[in-house]
């Protein structure tokens, strides 16, 4: 069984664009817990980062920061589209 946390989507201005006129993605990081995966994944593609077992809050914060940076750099177009 896979338990997924999805933050609420903002309802205002859903079609924002970059300054170069390209449409911005409304992708979100989602925390997922299941039998075979626990970690962060993308709301729009199969990108994911498996969470290791961490012994301290400092290590967990560092992992979350790395996951956020990696998520922001990934391109959904480079990853296949089935759900996480």
Secondary structure, DSSP 4 states (H G I P E B T S, - for coil): --EEE-PPPP-S-SS-B-TTSPBPP---EEEEE-SS-EEEEESSSS-EEEPPP-SSHHHHHHHHHHHHHHHHH--GGGS--S--
